Amino acid sequence: MAQLARGRMRRKLVELERALHGRLEEYHRFLLGMQMSRIEAIKADLGELDKRLRTKLAPYSQQMHLLKQIPGMDWVIAATIIAEIGVDMTAFASAAHLAS
């Protein structure tokens, strides 16, 4: 198992092999179980947030599509831009006014 390590972890093969032979006590299992439960709850929350954001952004699908054409722009950044400045650019007298 330790042989699967990559990158900086390759330098720690001895420690990894030793860790694989260690004992996992009941309280370790308890703490790991708590951490795994938290991770699963966070994943579920993120899924709900993602669903809600996509529903709220549905009316702006054309603007989202256009923003995502910009190199390096993903849907989170596009959504943030829409949330922060909106889609009505007539609210800004000029590009400089928008950027200020």
C-alpha positions as CSV (number, residue, x, y, z in Angstrom):
1,M,0.0,0.0,0.0
2,A,2.8,2.4,0.9
3,Q,4.3,1.8,-2.6
4,L,1.3,3.7,-4.1
5,A,2.5,7.0,-2.6
6,R,3.4,9.7,-5.0
7,G,5.2,13.1,-5.0
8,R,6.5,14.2,-1.6
9,M,5.0,11.2,0.1
10,R,7.5,8.9,-1.7
11,R,10.2,10.3,0.6
12,K,8.2,9.1,3.6
13,L,7.8,5.4,2.6
14,V,9.3,4.1,5.9
15,E,6.9,6.2,8.0
16,L,4.0,5.1,5.7
17,E,4.9,1.4,6.1
18,R,5.1,1.8,9.8
19,A,1.8,3.6,10.0
20,L,0.1,0.8,8.0
21,H,1.2,-1.7,10.7
22,G,0.1,0.4,13.6
23,R,-3.0,-0.5,15.7
24,L,-6.3,1.3,15.3
25,E,-7.8,1.6,18.7
26,E,-11.6,1.9,19.4
27,Y,-11.3,5.7,20.0
28,H,-9.5,6.1,16.7
29,R,-12.4,4.3,14.9
30,F,-14.8,6.5,16.8
31,L,-13.0,9.7,15.8
32,L,-12.6,8.5,12.2
33,G,-16.3,7.7,12.1
34,M,-17.2,11.2,13.3
35,Q,-15.0,12.8,10.7
36,M,-16.5,10.6,8.0
37,S,-20.0,11.6,9.1
38,R,-19.0,15.3,8.9
39,I,-17.5,14.8,5.4
40,E,-20.7,13.1,4.2
41,A,-22.9,15.8,5.7
42,I,-20.8,18.5,4.1
43,K,-21.0,16.7,0.7
44,A,-24.8,16.6,1.1
45,D,-24.9,20.3,2.0
46,L,-22.8,21.2,-1.0
47,G,-25.1,19.2,-3.3
48,E,-28.1,21.1,-2.0
49,L,-26.3,24.4,-2.4
50,D,-25.3,23.5,-5.9
51,K,-28.9,22.5,-6.8
52,R,-30.3,25.8,-5.4
53,L,-27.7,27.9,-7.1
54,R,-28.3,26.3,-10.5
55,T,-32.1,26.9,-10.0
56,K,-31.5,30.6,-9.1
57,L,-29.1,31.0,-12.1
58,A,-31.5,29.3,-14.6
59,P,-32.9,32.7,-15.9
60,Y,-29.3,33.8,-16.6
61,S,-28.2,30.8,-18.6
62,Q,-27.3,32.8,-21.7
63,Q,-25.2,35.2,-19.7
64,M,-23.6,32.3,-17.8
65,H,-22.8,30.7,-21.2
66,L,-21.2,33.8,-22.5
67,L,-19.1,34.4,-19.4
68,K,-17.9,30.8,-19.4
69,Q,-16.4,31.4,-22.9
70,I,-13.7,33.5,-21.2
71,P,-10.6,31.4,-20.7
72,G,-10.3,30.3,-17.0
73,M,-13.9,31.2,-16.2
74,D,-15.9,28.4,-14.6
75,W,-19.5,28.5,-13.5
76,V,-18.7,29.5,-9.9
77,I,-16.8,32.6,-11.1
78,A,-19.5,33.4,-13.7
79,A,-22.2,33.1,-11.0
80,T,-20.2,35.3,-8.7
81,I,-19.9,38.0,-11.4
82,I,-23.7,37.9,-12.1
83,A,-24.5,38.0,-8.4
84,E,-22.1,41.0,-7.8
85,I,-22.8,43.2,-10.8
86,G,-25.9,41.8,-12.4
87,V,-26.6,41.4,-16.1
88,D,-27.8,44.9,-16.9
89,M,-24.7,46.8,-18.0
90,T,-26.7,50.0,-18.7
91,A,-26.4,50.6,-14.9
92,F,-22.8,51.6,-15.6
93,A,-21.9,54.7,-17.5
94,S,-18.7,53.1,-18.8
95,A,-16.4,50.2,-18.4
96,A,-14.3,52.4,-16.1
97,H,-17.4,53.1,-14.0
98,L,-18.0,49.4,-13.6
99,A,-14.3,48.7,-12.7
100,S,-14.1,51.5,-10.1
